[in-house]
Amino acid sequence: MDNDMSGMGALGVVLAVIIYFCVLGIPVMQVMHRAGYSRAWILIMFVPLLNIIFLWIFAFRRWPAEDRRPA
């Protein structure tokens, strides 16, 4: 009897990505949209190390939404 768990491992990875996106991705998309950035930037979240670098860039540069606010 073959006890291959590769199918369950792939299912676990898919479920983890779905949960990761629902828990972190959707709120981050809302923040990006309200800050004036495209929601497509959420894809950076899935690239290790690059996501941390872009988080710092987004946190400390001027947001496009600040330019649209009345003075």
SULZINOR-V258159 format. One record per backbone hydrogen bond with DSSP energy under -0.5 kcal/mol. NH is the residue of the N-H (numbers start at 1). CO is the residue of the C=O. If there is no record, write none. Layout:
# SULZINOR-V258159
NH&CO, NH&CO
This chain:
# SULZINOR-V258159
5&3, 9&5, 10&6, 11&7, 12&8, 13&9, 14&10, 15&11, 16&12, 17&13, 18&14, 19&15, 20&16, 21&17, 22&18, 23&19, 24&20, 25&20, 26&21, 28&24, 29&25, 30&26, 31&27, 32&28, 33&29, 34&30, 35&31, 36&32, 36&33, 37&32, 41&38, 42&39, 43&40, 44&41, 45&42, 46&43, 47&44, 48&46, 50&48, 51&47, 53&49, 54&50, 55&51, 56&52, 57&53, 58&54, 59&55, 60&56, 61&57, 65&35, 66&63, 67&63, 67&64, 68&64, 69&65
